[in-house]
Amino acid sequence: MATWTEYLTTDAPASRRQARLGQAWRQWLALKRNPLAVAGLVIVVALLLIAAFAPLIATADPLAQNLDKRLLPPSGTNYFGTDSLGRDIFSRIVHGARVTLFIVLLVVVTVGPLGLMIGAASGYLGGWVDRTLMRITDVFLAFPRLVLALAFVAALGPGLENAVIAIAFTAWPPYARVARAETLVIRNADYIASVRLQGASPWRIVLRHIVPMCLPSLIVRTTLDMAGIILTAAGLGFLGLGAQPPMPEWGAMISAGREQIFDQWWVATFPGLAICIVALGFNLLGDGLRDVMDSK
């Protein structure tokens, strides 16, 4: 056992930082050994770079119409061809990456903290609070996400902002369930009992000691859920309830090209491939993070 002199002279915060850095480095090495996770990471990083440098990567104005070049097949000038209004599909897909990232990041920033707080409070407080919050969660989980999002968008009206709100309202229940399950295990730990005996309030225990312990599982859940968010946003765009024309959104681009799917296949095929590749990338990365960060 360390003496008081040794305890006082030990740089505890520095030791904790070194331990966290060492754990993060080990997790990164473990992630690198998973080729599928690395492939997912490459896809996600590529999406971020394309969205960041979209004006430099795009070969044309994504909104510029040229009826003389409508429905041209893929070529050296128009890599993915043109749509029914003569717009360059490659440039619209590149700029559409920004729209997709905007939706994903805004939804995650909203539903992550909301689901975490609801689940942690429900699991720690228990009793009527737990029963009430979980029954509300069950009501949301009883409906398919896209159907519930359609109901919210129908009430709010079509548009990108309303689509983000609708997806956020329907995406938080799984996060709450994960946080509650983690909290039910953590609240019986010895260090939580020790903090409780020191007079800490329930909310202080939840915010300072339980929420940080739930973050690894929530990060994994968030990464896996991004593919579902992308597909839901694309579904709303396909139905005309998400991003509105002429905004280059992948789901709306597929909807615009469905009438030419047999004759001009490239109009709907390339936006669909973009959705498929990005969703696959997030799923692969999420599976890798789950293996690395979730000890169970």
C-alpha positions in Angstrom: 0.0 0.0 0.0 1.3 3.4 -0.9 2.2 5.8 1.9 0.6 9.3 2.2 3.9 10.8 1.0 3.9 8.7 -2.1 0.3 9.5 -2.7 0.8 13.3 -2.4 3.8 13.3 -4.6 2.2 11.2 -7.4 0.8 13.1 -10.3 -2.5 11.4 -10.4 -4.1 13.4 -13.2 -1.0 12.8 -15.4 -1.1 9.1 -14.6 -4.8 8.9 -15.6 -4.0 10.8 -18.8 -1.2 8.4 -19.7 -3.5 5.4 -18.9 -6.2 6.8 -21.2 -3.7 7.5 -24.0 -2.3 4.0 -23.6 -5.8 2.5 -23.9 -6.6 4.6 -26.9 -3.4 3.5 -28.6 -4.1 -0.1 -27.9 -7.6 0.3 -29.3 -6.2 1.9 -32.4 -3.8 -0.9 -32.9 -6.6 -3.4 -32.5 -8.7 -1.5 -35.0 -5.9 -1.5 -37.5 -5.7 -5.3 -37.3 -9.3 -5.5 -38.6 -9.2 -5.1 -42.4 -13.0 -4.5 -42.7 -12.9 -1.8 -40.0 -10.0 -0.1 -41.8 -12.0 -0.2 -45.1 -15.0 1.4 -43.3 -12.7 4.0 -41.8 -11.2 4.8 -45.3 -14.8 5.2 -46.7 -15.8 7.5 -43.9 -12.6 9.6 -44.1 -13.1 9.8 -47.9 -16.6 11.1 -47.4 -15.4 13.8 -45.0 -12.7 14.9 -47.4 -15.1 14.9 -50.4 -17.6 17.0 -48.4 -14.8 19.4 -47.2 -13.3 19.9 -50.6 -16.5 19.6 -52.7 -16.0 22.8 -54.7 -12.5 21.7 -55.7 -13.5 18.1 -56.6 -16.7 18.9 -58.5 -16.2 19.4 -62.2 -19.2 21.7 -62.7 -21.8 23.7 -60.9 -24.2 21.2 -59.4 -27.2 23.5 -60.0 -26.3 24.6 -63.5 -28.8 23.4 -66.1 -28.0 22.8 -69.7 -30.8 21.3 -71.7 -28.5 20.7 -74.7 -26.6 18.1 -72.6 -29.6 16.4 -70.9 -29.3 12.6 -70.2 -25.8 12.2 -71.6 -24.2 8.9 -70.7 -21.0 8.8 -68.6 -17.9 10.1 -70.4 -14.6 11.8 -69.9 -16.3 15.2 -69.6 -19.2 14.1 -67.4 -17.9 11.2 -65.3 -21.4 10.0 -64.2 -23.4 11.5 -67.1 -26.1 14.1 -66.8 -29.7 14.2 -65.6 -32.9 15.2 -67.3 -32.0 18.9 -66.8 -28.4 18.6 -68.1 -26.8 18.9 -64.7 -23.6 17.0 -64.0 -24.4 14.0 -61.8 -20.8 13.6 -60.5 -20.8 17.2 -59.2 -24.2 16.8 -57.7 -23.1 13.6 -55.9 -20.0 15.3 -54.6 -22.0 18.3 -53.2 -24.6 15.9 -52.0 -22.0 14.5 -49.6 -22.3 17.8 -47.7 -26.0 17.4 -47.4 -25.7 13.9 -46.1 -23.0 14.8 -43.5 -25.1 17.8 -42.4 -28.1 15.5 -41.7 -26.1 12.8 -40.0 -24.1 15.1 -37.8 -27.0 17.2 -36.7 -29.1 14.2 -35.9 -26.3 12.5 -33.9 -25.5 15.7 -32.0 -29.2 15.9 -31.1 -30.2 12.3 -30.3 -26.9 11.2 -28.6 -27.1 13.4 -25.6 -30.9 13.1 -25.4 -30.9 9.3 -25.4 -28.0 9.2 -23.1 -29.6 11.4 -20.5 -33.0 9.7 -20.7 -31.5 6.2 -20.4 -29.0 7.1 -17.6 -31.7 8.9 -15.6 -34.2 6.0 -16.1 -31.7 3.4 -15.1 -30.3 5.1 -12.0 -33.5 6.6 -10.5 -35.7 3.6 -11.2 -39.3 3.5 -9.9 -41.9 5.6 -11.6 -39.3 7.6 -13.5 -38.0 4.4 -15.1 -41.5 3.1 -15.9 -42.6 6.4 -17.4 -39.6 7.0 -19.6 -39.4 3.4 -20.8 -43.0 3.3 -21.7 -42.6 6.4 -23.8 -39.5 4.8 -25.4 -41.6 1.6 -26.1 -44.2 3.7 -27.9 -41.5 5.2 -30.2 -39.9 1.8 -30.8 -43.3 0.3 -31.7 -43.3 2.1 -35.0 -40.8 1.7 -37.9 -38.4 4.6 -38.0 -39.3 5.7 -41.5 -43.0 5.5 -40.9 -42.7 7.6 -37.8 -40.5 10.1 -39.6 -43.0 10.3 -42.4 -45.7 11.2 -39.8 -43.5 13.9 -38.3 -42.6 15.4 -41.6 -46.2 15.3 -42.7 -47.1 17.4 -39.6 -44.1 19.8 -39.9 -44.0 20.1 -43.7 -41.4 19.1 -46.3 -37.9 20.5 -46.1 -34.3 19.6 -45.0 -34.6 21.1 -41.5 -38.0 19.4 -40.8 -36.5 16.1 -42.0 -33.6 16.5 -39.6 -36.1 17.2 -36.7 -38.3 14.2 -37.7 -35.3 11.8 -37.9 -34.0 13.1 -34.5 -37.4 12.5 -32.9 -37.5 8.9 -34.1 -33.8 8.0 -33.5 -33.3 8.5 -29.8 -35.0 5.4 -28.3 -32.3 2.9 -29.1 -29.7 5.2 -27.4 -31.9 5.4 -24.3 -32.2 1.6 -24.2 -28.4 1.2 -24.4 -27.7 3.8 -21.8 -30.3 2.3 -19.4 -28.8 -1.2 -19.7 -25.3 0.2 -19.0 -26.6 2.2 -16.0 -28.4 -0.8 -14.5 -25.0 -2.5 -14.2 -22.9 0.5 -13.2 -25.2 1.8 -10.4 -24.5 -1.2 -8.3 -20.7 -0.8 -8.5 -18.7 -0.1 -5.3 -17.4 3.2 -6.4 -21.0 4.5 -7.1 -21.9 3.4 -3.5 -18.8 5.2 -2.2 -19.7 8.4 -4.0 -23.3 8.1 -2.8 -22.1 7.8 0.8 -20.1 11.0 0.4 -23.3 12.9 -0.1 -23.3 13.3 -3.9 -26.8 14.1 -5.4 -28.4 11.7 -7.8 -27.9 14.1 -10.7 -24.3 14.6 -9.9 -23.7 10.8 -9.8 -25.5 10.5 -13.2 -23.6 13.3 -14.9 -20.1 12.8 -13.4 -19.9 9.1 -12.9 -22.4 7.2 -14.9 -22.7 9.1 -18.2 -18.9 8.8 -18.9 -19.0 5.1 -18.4 -21.8 4.8 -20.9 -20.0 6.7 -23.6 -18.1 3.8 -25.3 -21.3 1.9 -25.9 -23.0 5.0 -27.2 -20.2 5.8 -29.6 -20.4 2.3 -31.0 -24.2 2.6 -31.3 -23.9 6.0 -32.9 -21.5 4.7 -35.6 -23.7 1.8 -36.4 -26.8 4.0 -36.5 -25.4 6.5 -39.0 -26.2 4.1 -41.9 -29.8 4.0 -40.8 -29.9 7.8 -40.5 -28.6 8.1 -44.1 -31.1 5.6 -45.4 -34.0 7.3 -43.6 -32.9 10.7 -44.9 -32.6 9.3 -48.4 -36.0 7.7 -48.1 -37.6 11.0 -47.1 -35.8 12.7 -50.0 -37.0 10.0 -52.4 -40.6 10.7 -51.4 -40.1 14.4 -51.8 -40.3 15.2 -48.0 -36.7 15.8 -47.3 -34.3 18.2 -49.1 -36.2 20.1 -51.8 -35.1 20.7 -55.4 -32.7 21.9 -56.7 -30.6 20.8 -53.6 -28.3 17.9 -54.6 -29.5 15.3 -52.1 -28.9 11.6 -53.0 -32.4 10.3 -52.3 -34.0 13.1 -54.3 -31.6 12.4 -57.2 -32.7 8.7 -57.2 -36.4 9.8 -57.2 -35.7 12.2 -60.2 -34.1 9.4 -62.1 -36.5 6.6 -61.5 -38.5 7.4 -64.7 -35.4 6.8 -66.8 -34.1 3.8 -64.9 -34.3 1.4 -67.9 -33.1 3.8 -70.6 -30.7 6.2 -68.8 -29.6 3.9 -65.9 -26.9 6.2 -64.7 -29.2 8.9 -63.5 -30.4 6.8 -60.5 -27.7 4.3 -60.3 -24.8 6.5 -59.2 -26.6 8.2 -56.3 -27.8 4.8 -55.2 -24.2 3.5 -55.2 -23.1 6.5 -53.2 -25.7 5.8 -50.5 -24.8 2.1 -50.5 -21.0 2.7 -50.2 -21.4 5.3 -47.4 -23.8 3.2 -45.4 -21.6 0.2 -45.8 -18.6 2.2 -44.6 -20.3 3.3 -41.4 -21.5 -0.2 -40.7 -18.0 -1.7 -41.2 -16.5 1.0 -39.0 -19.2 0.5 -36.3 -18.6 -3.2 -36.2 -14.8 -2.6 -35.8 -15.4 -0.1 -33.0 -17.8 -2.5 -31.3 -15.1 -5.2 -31.2 -12.5 -2.8 -29.9 -14.4 -0.6 -27.4 -17.0 -3.0 -26.1 -15.4 -5.5 -23.7 -18.5 -7.7 -23.8 
